[in-house]
Amino acid sequence: MTVVPFPADRWTWESARGLSRAVRVSPHAEAGLLTVSFWRDDRCAGTLRLTPAEAASLVGRLTAALADMAGQRGAEEVGGESVEDRLLRVEQRLRALETEDPPA
C-alpha cells in the first residue's frame, strides 16, 4: 500500500452536523482554478472548479452573509458577557499595566 501525504495547500472543513460530511478546497495554480469538493465519508460527492473571479465572488458573498448574521445577532455573548464588555475589560487592564511602576 502506498501512503500519499495530504497536500499542505489543501484545506478541509468537517460539517458541524457530523455524518462524515466535509468540504475540501484545493488550489490548482497550474490550471488557474480552485477546486471545492464535497465529501461524504471517504467519497467525493461533488466538485466545483472555480476561476479566481468566481472564488473571489464566493468569498465576498460569504463575508457579506457573515456580516449580516453578526449584525442580526448583536454582540456575541461569551460566558454571559458581550464582546464589547470583554474588550473594555482588556483595554482597562492594558491601561493599568502601562501606568504601573516598572519593577526595580
Residue pairs with C-beta under 8 A, 6 or more apart in sequence:
7 26
9 26
9 27
10 24
10 25
10 26
11 24
11 25
11 26
12 22
12 23
12 24
12 25
13 22
13 23
14 20
14 21
14 22
15 21
15 22
15 23
19 40
20 39
20 40
20 41
21 38
21 39
21 40
22 38
22 39
23 36
23 37
23 38
23 39
24 35
24 36
24 37
24 39
25 34
25 35
25 36
25 37
26 34
26 35
26 37
27 33
27 34
27 35
28 34
28 35
28 49
32 51
32 52
33 49
33 50
33 51
34 49
34 50
34 51
34 52
34 55
35 47
35 48
35 49
35 50
36 47
36 48
36 50
37 44
37 46
37 47
37 48
38 44
38 45
38 46
38 47
39 45
50 58
70 76
75 82
75 83
75 84
76 82
76 83
78 86
